[in-house]
Amino acid sequence: MRDLDHDCSCLDEADVVVQKLMLLVDQADDGDTNAQQIMKRFQQYVEASDVAVVDPISAIQPLRSRDEMARALGEIAGTDIDGTLNTNLKDVIVEPLFYTAPFAVLSQEEMLKKAEGQVGFPAILKNLTAASSQAAHELAEALSHLSSTGKTTSYLLQRWVNHSGIIHKVFVVGSHIHTVVRPSFRDVSNDEPIFPFDSQRIPKSFEGSDSPFAGAFALDDQTRKEARALKLDERKVQKIVEAVTHKLGLTLFGLDIVVEKETGRWFLIDINYCPGYDGVPDFHRHLLEVLKSKAKCHGRSA
């Protein structure tokens, strides 16, 4: 971890730089002069030193906002923003690797008027920012209707996919893939009230939680037992990871995959750059392999 507030000389001897600057990039774009200066120094350093960067700023750009991410996922899957197969690809794709849920970017006023027609309920309401900020984790279930909050901010509204309260977290470190099963929001119907929640406070285990929202993620004993034994098709996961890597050029990232209860279809609902890798076996060994490979490609001796 290096302090870039003053200069990048602390990186002069580096063979590879691992950056996690998404929030700083957002702050710079929002007019924060200090963030702008840091990003300028970092970019100048990268250009002057020709150091390998994991991952390049350009690779994380589509992940900075929910709508850009949703469109990127649609391009990878071959689906349009309404979740249907792209008409230009219908003759060549029988079944996409994964599906994306229909979404729309709407202001408060537009949501009140158009949400049901454009997306439908139940739906999930997300802040547009997808950077590493608190706002990025503040979500809400819009189950049957929307009421005004008095804010003028635009949001991404996306159709909710019932998935039996189970989410598959895929952690990627270069060519290494590790998948775990975790609790998720329970299945919902469209006759329940709106439910705000923080995605960081969703329980990470099926063994109970002290989260104040634990009831919303509760599963019965039999479902918990079955959930622990669930595994995704490894070959299909590999193909999805390869497709994301090819499209975005990412090395360190995570995927959130849910399986629709009614159809069994896979939905890729989120990509996280450089997620927390706690619990990933041999993470540091896999990371070192990635860094050595990147350094070698750049003619470094790491």
Summary of the structure (lengths in Angstrom):
residues: 302
radius of gyration: 20.4
end to end distance: 18.0
largest distance: 60.9
contacts: 866
relative contact order: 0.15
helix: 36%
strand: 22%
